[in-house]
Structures are given as structure tokens and as C-alpha cells.
Amino acid sequence: MNDSEQLQQLPVDTAGLDDVQPDAWERDLSLGPVLERIRSNPKARARYEALRDQIDQHQATLAQVRKARTLTQQHIAEQLHMDQSEVSRLEHRSNMLLSTLRSFVRATGGDLHLIATYPDAEPVHLLVGNEPAEPAAPTSATS
């Protein structure tokens, strides 16, 4: 079999741009149908709500983190060399630079770690900038 015969046997996509519907590649990724099934089953609903509660316990806004660390906006402002009003605006932002977030977390005594997860690979610890993460200072338990 020569090269031209082999090429004729390969499948070829001859569809033009106008031949494919715009939504041909879209899939419904909403959780609506799944949540309906969960809510209709009392055991599944209880498990789902327990998991949501567990997740919610590990989520916090910047203001909640600051308050949990018993710090004031003024303290954070001094650490970040900004006005207290800027800290207030920072705590209400939904989008910010990672370096700003890292600075805020460090001002509260923490260190920011970003982890990318992939279904087919081990998690990857991402660096914020070129600077390696500093190990967190050990916390001392007070009696």
C-alpha cells in the first residue's frame, strides 16, 4: 500500500465552520440534576449537608481570618504600610494580586500556600512569585 492509499483511509473532518452548531461542544455541567437527586434521598441529603458544614468550617474571608487572629484593621495597615481604610477595601475585594494576598496573610502571622490539583497527577505546590514559601513559625500552645 502506497502513501496516497494510506491517506485515503484516514478519517477526515470536512465540516466547515457553518456546519457545526455553536453549542455542539457545550455540556451541562450544572449541579442542578445531581443536587435534586441528593435532596430527594434523606440519607444522601444528611451526608451532603454534613460535608457542606465541614467545608464551611475551613473557609473564611480575609476579615474573618483577621478577627480570628484577634487583629485590628489598624494593625494590618501598619504591617502593610497602608491606611486602615485600604485594609477595609482589601478585605472586601473579590479579586486581588497573589502578592497582595500573601502580604495580608503574612501580616496575620501566616504563610500563603497555593496547591494546584489535577485528576491524573500529584498536587503541585505553586510559588507566589519567585520566592520559596517560608516555613510557618511553630505555634506554642498556651495553658
N, C-alpha and C positions, 0 to 999 in steps of 0.2 A: 504494500500500500504506500503510495507516494504522499508527500506533504499536502498536496491540494485535496486528496481524498480524505485525509485525516481532518483537515479543517472543515470540510463539508459535514462531517459527522458531529462536530461540536455544536451544542445548543447556542443559539444566538438570540439576544433580546433585540427585537426590531421595533419595539414600541417607541413612539415619539412622545415628546412632552405633552402634546394634546391628547394622546391616547390614554394617559393614566390620570385617574381622578385624583384631585388634591388630597382627599382623605384616605387614599388607598393604603397608606403605610401607618395610619394612626390606629392606636389601640386604646380601649377604655381602661385606664389604669386607676380609676377611682376606686375607693374602698366601699362605696355605697352597697353593692350587692353582698359583699363579704360581711360588712357590719350588720346588714339586715339578718343574715343567717345567724350571726353570733347573738344578736339581740333576741332572736326568736327561741334560742335554746338557753334555759336558765343556768345550766352548768357552765356553758361557754361564756355567757354574759358575766357570771360571777368571776370567772378566771380572767376575762378581758379587763374588767374593772379593777381587779387586784393588780394586774400588770400595769395598767394606766396609773394607779396610785403609786406603785413602785417607781415608775418612770418619773412621775411628777415630783417625787421626793428628791430626785437627783438633777432637777432643773432649777435654775434660778436666774433672775435678771441681775444686772450689774448692781442695781440698788439693793437687792436682797442680799447679794454677796457682801457688799459694804456693810450693811446693817448687821448681818450675821457675824461679821468680824468686829463689831462694835466700833466702827469708824465713822467719822462725820465726813460730809462732803468737803468741809474746810480742810480736814486732814489730807484727804486725797488730793485736793487742789494744791496744797503745799508740796506734796510729794511730786506732783506732775508739773509744777511751776505754772499753774493757771489759776483763774478765778473760780470761786465756788459756783458761780452761775454756769461756767463752762462745764464743770463736772456734772451739774444737773442736766444740761443738754446732752452730754455724753451718755449719761445713764438712760436717756430716753431714745437714743438713736437706734435704728434698726439695721444700720449699715455703717461700718467703720473700717479703717485700715487695721490689719492684723497687728501692726506695730503699736497702734493706739490701744488696742485691746490688751496686748501684752503688757504695756506700761501700766494700765489700770490694774490688771491682775497682780503685777509686781508691787504696786502701791498698797494693795491689800494684804501683802505678805505671801502671795502665791506665785506660781510659775505657770505659764500657758503651755500646754502640750496639744498639738493637733495630730490626730491619727486618721489616716485615710484607710478605709476598709474596702476590700474587693472580694467578690464571691469566689474567685479562683486563685487567690494568693493570700499570703500573710499580711497583716496590717503593716502600714508604712508610717513611721513617725516623721512628720514633716517639720522642718525647721522654719521658724519665722525669721526671715532674713538669712544671713549667712552665719549667724551666731548660734552655737550649740546651746541647748537648754541647760540651765544651771540646775544642779540637784537641789530639790527643795530642802530647806533647813529643817532639821528634825524638830518635831513639836514635843514639848515637855508636858506631861500630864501633871496637873496640879491637884493636890489633895484638899 
